[in-house]
Amino acid sequence: MAPHSHTVGQLVYAATGALSMTTERGTWMAPADRVTWTPPGFEHSHRSYGDTDVRLVAIPAGLCGEVAPRPYVFAVSPVLREVLLALTDRPETRPGAHNRLRAVAVDELVEPAGFSLHLPEPRDDRLRAVTDRLHADPGDNTTLAELGRAVGTSERTLSRLFHAELGLGFHRWRTVLRLHHGLIHLSAGRSVTDTAIACGWSNPTSFIEAFTQVVGQTPGRYQAELTRHLS
């Protein structure tokens, strides 16, 4: 979906597959255990990967004050998943039923466990040159010192810029980037081993540990869930 905005709030959920949301604050990745949130008036775009079952739920302006004031990604509990599916799978059976379900959806929005899959983007030209290079090849294992020399600055300056502009250290930012690409590869059916190598991990075990810490399940289980929901 090209960049756009709404007069209402919007929850976008990938019941299967993976979904990304991009705003001026960067990009969030949302596998099936997370749902993206965009308040009214915020320009954003979405992109889906693999065989993705995308569900869109509009949240009336009157309820939006109870959710985050900026774009965000929330965890999807079993209750929230069923509510989102009910709101998008079947017509309203009783007057006001969908409004009541939307209120339940808002009540179920909680922060995801572990660290965020939010990938902020820089404004500084030197830092953007580094992040653009890593976007092009997430498996690039060039050190921060070598990246600094390539863009005409020092390792110390780059490290400071990562923290000051992005709120993340270099290694954490690159790990989130690699997990974004890992989700994309897995959603496309690529093997866990091939995904680990393509995204820069030295071995599949390291990738599995990082993926499980963030997504809450192993890459193999994630792919099995994709297959189960699509069968």
C-alpha positions as CSV (number, residue, x, y, z in Angstrom):
1,M,0.0,0.0,0.0
2,A,1.4,3.4,-1.0
3,P,1.8,6.1,1.7
4,H,-1.6,7.4,2.9
5,S,-3.4,8.4,6.1
6,H,-6.9,8.0,7.6
7,T,-9.4,10.1,9.6
8,V,-9.9,7.0,11.9
9,G,-7.4,4.8,13.6
10,Q,-6.4,1.5,12.0
11,L,-5.2,-1.9,13.1
12,V,-3.6,-4.0,10.4
13,Y,-3.0,-7.6,11.2
14,A,-1.3,-10.4,9.2
15,A,-3.1,-13.5,10.3
16,T,-0.5,-15.4,8.4
17,G,2.8,-14.3,6.8
18,A,4.5,-11.1,7.8
19,L,3.7,-7.4,7.4
20,S,5.7,-4.2,7.6
21,M,4.5,-0.7,8.4
22,T,6.6,2.4,7.5
23,T,6.2,5.9,8.7
24,E,8.5,8.9,9.1
25,R,9.7,7.2,12.4
26,G,11.0,4.1,10.6
27,T,9.7,0.6,9.8
28,W,8.1,-2.0,12.1
29,M,7.8,-5.6,11.2
30,A,4.8,-7.5,12.4
31,P,4.6,-11.3,12.2
32,A,1.4,-13.1,13.2
33,D,1.9,-12.4,16.9
34,R,1.8,-8.6,16.4
35,V,-0.6,-6.0,15.0
36,T,0.3,-2.6,13.7
37,W,-1.5,0.5,14.9
38,T,-1.7,3.9,13.1
39,P,-3.6,6.8,14.8
40,P,-5.7,9.2,12.7
41,G,-3.7,11.6,10.5
42,F,-0.4,9.7,10.4
43,E,1.0,9.0,7.0
44,H,2.0,5.4,6.6
45,S,2.5,2.5,4.2
46,H,2.3,-1.2,4.5
47,R,3.9,-4.1,2.7
48,S,3.2,-7.8,3.0
49,Y,5.5,-10.7,2.4
50,G,4.8,-14.3,1.3
51,D,1.3,-15.8,1.5
52,T,0.0,-13.1,3.8
53,D,-3.6,-12.9,5.1
54,V,-4.0,-9.2,5.9
55,R,-6.9,-8.0,8.1
56,L,-7.8,-4.3,8.4
57,V,-9.9,-3.0,11.3
58,A,-10.9,0.7,11.6
59,I,-11.0,2.1,15.1
60,P,-13.4,5.1,15.5
61,A,-11.9,8.4,16.5
62,G,-13.7,8.2,19.9
63,L,-11.7,5.1,20.9
64,C,-8.3,6.2,19.5
65,G,-7.5,8.2,22.7
66,E,-7.2,4.9,24.6
67,V,-4.5,3.6,22.3
68,A,-0.9,5.0,21.6
69,P,-0.8,8.5,20.2
70,R,1.8,7.4,17.6
71,P,2.2,4.5,15.2
72,Y,3.1,1.3,17.1
73,V,3.1,-2.4,17.1
74,F,1.2,-4.4,19.8
75,A,1.3,-8.0,20.8
76,V,-1.6,-10.2,19.6
77,S,-3.1,-12.3,22.4
78,P,-5.3,-15.3,21.6
79,V,-8.3,-13.2,22.5
80,L,-7.2,-10.3,20.3
81,R,-6.6,-12.6,17.4
82,E,-10.1,-14.1,17.6
83,V,-11.6,-10.6,17.8
84,L,-9.7,-9.3,14.8
85,L,-10.7,-12.4,12.8
86,A,-14.3,-12.0,13.9
87,L,-14.4,-8.4,12.8
88,T,-13.1,-9.2,9.4
89,D,-14.5,-12.7,8.7
90,R,-18.3,-12.3,9.2
91,P,-21.0,-9.7,9.0
92,E,-22.5,-8.1,12.1
93,T,-25.0,-10.5,13.6
94,R,-26.5,-8.2,16.2
95,P,-26.8,-4.4,16.3
96,G,-23.7,-2.9,17.9
97,A,-21.8,-6.2,17.9
98,H,-18.8,-4.8,15.9
99,N,-18.6,-1.7,18.1
100,R,-18.4,-3.9,21.2
101,L,-15.7,-6.1,19.6
102,R,-13.7,-3.1,18.6
103,A,-13.8,-2.0,22.3
104,V,-12.5,-5.4,23.3
105,A,-9.7,-5.2,20.7
106,V,-8.6,-1.8,22.2
107,D,-8.6,-3.4,25.7
108,E,-6.4,-6.2,24.5
109,L,-3.7,-4.1,23.0
110,V,-0.5,-4.6,25.1
111,E,3.2,-4.1,24.4
112,P,5.0,-7.1,22.9
113,A,7.5,-9.0,25.1
114,G,11.2,-8.8,24.3
115,F,12.7,-5.9,22.3
116,S,10.9,-4.2,19.5
117,L,11.0,-5.0,15.8
118,H,11.0,-1.2,15.2
119,L,13.8,-0.1,12.8
120,P,14.3,3.6,13.0
121,E,15.9,5.5,10.1
122,P,18.5,8.3,10.4
123,R,18.6,11.8,9.0
124,D,22.4,12.4,9.2
125,D,24.0,11.8,5.8
126,R,26.9,9.8,7.2
127,L,24.6,7.5,9.2
128,R,22.2,7.1,6.3
129,A,25.1,6.0,4.0
130,V,25.9,3.3,6.5
131,T,22.2,2.1,7.0
132,D,21.6,2.2,3.2
133,R,24.6,-0.1,2.7
134,L,23.3,-2.5,5.4
135,H,19.8,-2.4,4.0
136,A,21.2,-3.5,0.6
137,D,23.1,-6.4,2.2
138,P,22.0,-7.3,5.7
139,G,24.6,-10.1,5.7
140,D,27.4,-7.5,5.5
141,N,29.7,-8.1,8.5
142,T,31.8,-5.0,8.0
143,T,32.8,-3.5,11.4
144,L,31.7,-0.1,12.5
145,A,35.2,1.2,12.3
146,E,35.4,0.0,8.6
147,L,32.0,1.5,7.9
148,G,33.2,4.8,9.4
149,R,36.2,4.9,7.1
150,A,34.0,4.2,4.1
151,V,31.8,7.2,4.8
152,G,34.6,9.5,6.0
153,T,34.1,9.5,9.8
154,S,35.2,7.7,12.9
155,E,33.9,4.7,14.6
156,R,33.3,6.8,17.7
157,T,31.2,9.4,15.8
158,L,29.1,6.7,14.1
159,S,28.5,5.0,17.5
160,R,27.4,8.3,19.0
161,L,25.1,9.0,16.0
162,F,23.4,5.6,16.3
163,H,22.5,6.2,19.9
164,A,21.6,9.9,19.5
165,E,19.5,9.6,16.3
166,L,18.1,6.0,16.5
167,G,18.1,5.2,20.2
168,L,19.9,2.0,19.5
169,G,23.5,0.8,19.4
170,F,25.0,-0.3,16.1
171,H,24.8,-4.0,16.9
172,R,21.2,-3.9,18.1
173,W,20.1,-1.9,15.0
174,R,21.8,-4.3,12.7
175,T,20.2,-7.3,14.6
176,V,16.7,-5.8,14.1
177,L,17.5,-5.2,10.4
178,R,18.6,-8.8,10.0
179,L,15.5,-10.1,11.8
180,H,13.3,-8.0,9.4
181,H,15.0,-9.7,6.5
182,G,14.8,-13.1,8.3
183,L,11.1,-12.8,8.6
184,I,10.8,-11.9,4.9
185,H,12.9,-14.9,3.8
186,L,11.1,-17.3,6.0
187,S,7.7,-16.0,4.8
188,A,8.9,-16.7,1.3
189,G,9.6,-20.3,2.2
190,R,13.4,-20.1,2.4
191,S,15.1,-22.6,4.8
192,V,16.2,-21.6,8.3
193,T,19.9,-22.3,7.4
194,D,19.8,-20.3,4.1
195,T,18.0,-17.5,5.9
196,A,20.6,-17.4,8.7
197,I,23.5,-17.3,6.2
198,A,21.8,-14.6,4.0
199,C,21.2,-12.4,7.0
200,G,24.7,-12.5,8.3
201,W,24.6,-15.0,11.2
202,S,27.7,-17.2,11.6
203,N,25.5,-20.3,12.1
204,P,21.8,-21.3,12.2
205,T,21.9,-21.7,16.0
206,S,22.7,-18.0,16.6
207,F,19.9,-17.0,14.3
208,I,17.4,-19.3,16.0
209,E,18.3,-17.9,19.4
210,A,18.0,-14.2,18.2
211,F,14.7,-14.9,16.3
212,T,13.2,-16.8,19.3
213,Q,14.1,-14.1,21.7
214,V,12.2,-11.5,19.7
215,V,9.4,-13.4,17.9
216,G,8.6,-15.8,20.8
217,Q,9.0,-19.0,18.7
218,T,11.7,-20.7,16.7
219,P,12.0,-20.0,13.0
220,G,11.0,-23.6,12.3
221,R,7.8,-23.2,14.4
222,Y,7.1,-19.9,12.7
223,Q,7.2,-21.6,9.2
224,A,5.2,-24.5,10.5
225,E,2.5,-22.1,11.7
226,L,2.4,-20.4,8.3
227,T,1.9,-23.8,6.6
228,R,-0.8,-24.8,9.1
229,H,-2.8,-21.7,8.6
230,L,-2.6,-21.9,4.9
231,S,-3.6,-25.5,4.6
